[in-house]
Every structure is written in structure tokens, then in C-alpha cells.
């Protein structure tokens, strides 16, 4: 039993470490990377909180995303979908996440002008469909700082229950960092965009699996080191 507990704890630590290292690689200049990584990973501690909606596991799940705002584009939308799908796949081992290419092919072939989530989900043989709307997406706070901001709305439809909405969550004014920002001289917009969309993707997926509540605090607290 102890070995099993240790293995579970190790897997959770690896997930936290992986996510932190991704942001680290995208944002932090090469010099000082090692010490920054050590401080960041040391800060990420805590007991996992349960999922807000835990019924995606052992289901076939489709995902659709939409984005609007200053930096919204098809490329941004695709990147966001990829980040959410990847995070769900890593954290929900028993879920069957429909590949985004399959969803895109269905939309291209059958169209989705009516915006009917049940019809789309049935088309890709999904049990549940997760719809993610990202509004007011922007990456700058004035001319000199990068600061990601958006409004997040997540809706889950249960297709086997007639397409009924079984979960909704709104996360208004999601920002990173919460205070201040990263000087534009310290990184590129492409790197910051990629890092922020990684963070948004993880925030969405964390609604559906246990998550360390200290992660956002730790990341935000270390942003001053950039």
C-alpha cells in the first residue's frame, strides 16, 4: 500500500513539474534557468483538490473551442484546443479524448451552422462534449508589459442524456500574472502567447481532474523573477 501511495504521489509531482517546466522553457531566458526552475518546483506543493466535474473519465469526450479578442485567430484556437486535449489526456487516463483532427474533419464534411453540440458529438461518437469559449483574449497590459487576460466559459453536454447540459463554469477575467506583468524586453510575444495558452488549457482541464491549488499561486509569485 505504501509503494502504491508513493507511486501515486510521484505521478502527481511529475505532472506539476512537467507543467512548470513547459512554462519555464517558453518564458525564461537561458541564463538563470536552473535556479529559477529549482525555486519554482520547490514552491509547487500542496494537497490536490477534487475535480469540479469528475464524470469525463471512462467516457469518450469531444472538445470544441472558440476564441475572440485582440489576438484571436484560427491558429490560436487550434493551439488552445490542442493544449486542453493534451492536458485532459495526461490527467484522465481512462477517458477517450476524440482527436481534434476527427472533430475538424466532421465539421468540414457535415458543417456546423446550427451549432448543435449533440449533433456534432454524435457524429464523432462521443458520450460527452466539452465546449470552451474564450472571450476578450489579449496578451498586453499597455505597451511595455505582457499580461494574459481572457474570460473563460466551459459547458459540458451529456449526449446520452439528450444533449443535456450537465456542467457549466465561468471564469471571468482570468489573468496571468494577476498583478504586474512581464516586460516586453524579457521575452517575445510568441513565447508569451504560447505559455499563456498552456496555462489557460491547464486551467480548463483542471475542472475535470484533481489539481494542486497552490500551482497558480506559485507561478504567479515567481513571475517577478522574469
C-alpha positions in Angstrom: 0.0 0.0 0.0 2.9 2.4 0.8 4.5 1.7 -2.5 1.2 2.4 -4.3 0.8 5.7 -2.4 4.3 6.7 -3.2 3.8 5.9 -6.9 0.6 8.0 -7.0 2.4 10.9 -5.2 5.2 10.6 -7.7 2.9 10.8 -10.7 1.2 13.9 -9.3 4.6 15.6 -8.7 5.7 14.8 -12.2 2.5 16.3 -13.7 3.1 19.5 -11.7 6.8 19.5 -12.7 6.0 19.0 -16.4 3.6 21.9 -16.5 6.0 24.2 -14.7 8.9 23.2 -16.9 6.8 23.9 -20.1 6.1 27.5 -18.9 9.7 27.8 -17.8 11.1 26.8 -21.2 8.7 29.1 -23.1 9.3 32.2 -21.0 12.6 32.2 -19.1 15.8 33.4 -20.8 18.5 30.7 -20.8 20.6 32.4 -18.2 19.3 31.8 -14.7 17.0 29.0 -15.9 18.3 26.3 -13.5 18.0 28.4 -10.3 14.6 29.7 -11.4 13.4 26.1 -12.1 14.6 24.9 -8.7 12.8 27.7 -6.9 9.6 27.2 -8.9 9.4 23.5 -8.5 10.2 23.8 -4.8 7.2 26.2 -4.5 4.8 23.8 -6.1 3.4 21.8 -3.1 0.1 21.1 -1.6 -2.8 18.6 -1.4 -4.9 18.0 -4.6 -8.4 19.4 -4.7 -11.1 17.2 -6.3 -12.4 17.8 -9.8 -15.3 20.2 -10.1 -16.8 17.8 -12.6 -15.5 14.2 -12.4 -17.6 12.4 -14.9 -15.4 12.7 -18.0 -13.3 9.7 -17.0 -14.2 6.4 -18.7 -16.1 8.4 -21.3 -15.4 9.2 -25.0 -15.1 13.0 -24.9 -15.1 15.5 -27.8 -13.9 19.1 -27.5 -14.8 22.3 -29.3 -13.2 25.7 -28.7 -13.9 29.3 -29.8 -11.9 32.4 -29.2 -12.5 36.1 -29.6 -10.4 39.2 -28.7 -7.4 41.1 -29.8 -5.2 38.1 -30.5 -7.9 35.6 -31.5 -7.2 33.6 -34.7 -7.6 30.1 -36.1 -4.1 29.3 -35.1 -4.7 30.5 -31.5 -8.0 28.5 -31.4 -6.2 25.4 -32.7 -3.4 25.8 -30.1 -5.9 26.2 -27.3 -7.8 23.0 -28.3 -4.5 21.1 -28.6 -3.4 22.3 -25.1 -6.7 21.3 -23.5 -6.9 17.9 -25.2 -3.3 17.1 -24.3 -3.9 18.1 -20.6 -7.1 16.0 -20.5 -5.3 13.1 -22.0 -2.5 13.3 -19.4 -4.7 13.6 -16.4 -7.7 11.4 -17.4 -6.1 8.1 -18.2 -9.4 6.3 -18.6 -11.1 8.9 -20.8 -11.0 8.5 -24.6 -10.4 12.0 -25.9 -11.5 12.4 -29.5 -8.7 13.6 -31.7 -9.1 17.2 -32.8 -8.5 16.3 -36.4 -11.5 14.0 -36.2 -13.7 16.8 -34.9 -12.4 19.2 -37.6 -13.0 16.7 -40.3 -16.6 16.2 -39.2 -17.2 19.9 -39.2 -15.7 20.3 -42.7 -17.7 17.4 -44.0 -21.1 18.0 -42.4 -21.0 21.6 -41.4 -22.0 23.1 -38.1 -24.0 26.1 -39.0 -26.7 25.2 -36.5 -24.2 25.0 -33.6 -25.9 21.8 -32.3 -23.4 20.2 -29.9 -25.4 17.0 -29.7 -25.3 16.5 -33.5 -21.5 17.1 -33.6 -20.9 14.8 -30.6 -23.0 12.0 -32.2 -21.1 12.5 -35.4 -17.8 11.6 -33.7 -19.4 9.0 -31.4 -18.7 11.0 -28.2 -20.5 10.4 -24.9 -19.9 13.9 -23.7 -18.9 17.2 -25.4 -16.8 19.9 -23.7 -17.4 23.4 -25.2 -14.9 26.1 -24.3 -15.4 29.7 -25.2 -12.5 32.1 -24.6 -13.6 35.8 -24.9 -11.7 39.1 -24.7 -8.4 37.4 -25.2 -5.4 39.7 -25.0 -1.7 39.5 -24.1 -0.6 43.0 -23.3 -1.2 45.4 -20.5 -0.1 48.7 -22.1 2.8 49.0 -24.4 5.5 47.7 -22.1 4.1 44.6 -20.4 2.9 41.2 -21.4 -0.1 40.1 -19.3 -2.5 37.4 -20.5 -6.2 38.1 -19.9 -9.5 36.4 -21.0 -12.9 35.3 -19.9 -13.5 31.6 -19.9 -16.8 29.8 -20.2 -16.9 26.0 -20.1 -20.0 23.9 -20.8 -20.3 20.1 -20.8 -23.1 18.3 -22.7 -24.2 14.7 -21.9 -25.0 13.3 -25.3 -26.5 10.0 -23.9 -28.9 12.2 -21.9 -30.3 14.0 -24.9 -27.5 16.6 -25.0 -28.4 18.0 -21.6 -26.1 20.5 -20.0 -24.5 18.7 -17.0 -21.8 21.2 -16.1 -21.1 24.9 -16.6 -18.4 27.1 -15.3 -17.5 30.7 -15.9 -14.0 32.1 -15.1 -14.2 35.8 -15.7 -11.1 37.9 -16.1 -8.6 35.1 -15.9 -5.2 36.8 -15.9 -1.5 35.8 -15.6 0.2 37.2 -13.8 -2.5 38.5 -11.6 -0.5 41.6 -10.7 2.0 43.4 -12.9 3.3 41.7 -15.9 6.4 40.5 -17.9 8.4 43.3 -19.6 8.2 43.0 -23.4 12.0 43.2 -23.4 12.3 39.9 -21.5 10.5 37.6 -23.9 8.8 37.5 -27.3 5.0 37.8 -27.9 5.0 34.3 -29.5 6.6 32.7 -26.4 4.3 34.5 -24.0 1.3 33.7 -26.1 2.2 30.0 -26.1 2.9 30.0 -22.4 -0.4 31.8 -21.6 -2.4 29.4 -23.8 -0.7 26.5 -22.0 -1.9 28.0 -18.7 -5.5 28.5 -20.0 -5.6 25.0 -21.3 -4.5 23.6 -18.0 -7.0 25.8 -16.1 -9.8 24.4 -18.2 -8.7 20.8 -17.9 -8.2 21.2 -14.2 -12.0 21.5 -13.8 -12.1 17.8 -14.7 -9.3 16.2 -12.6 -7.7 16.7 -9.2 -5.4 19.7 -9.1 -2.9 21.2 -6.7 -4.4 24.5 -5.6 -1.0 26.0 -4.9 0.0 25.9 -8.6 -1.4 29.3 -9.7 -0.1 30.9 -6.5 3.4 29.5 -7.0 3.6 30.5 -10.7 2.3 34.0 -10.0 4.6 34.6 -7.1 7.7 33.7 -9.3 6.7 35.9 -12.2 8.7 38.7 -10.6 11.9 36.8 -11.5 11.4 37.2 -15.2 
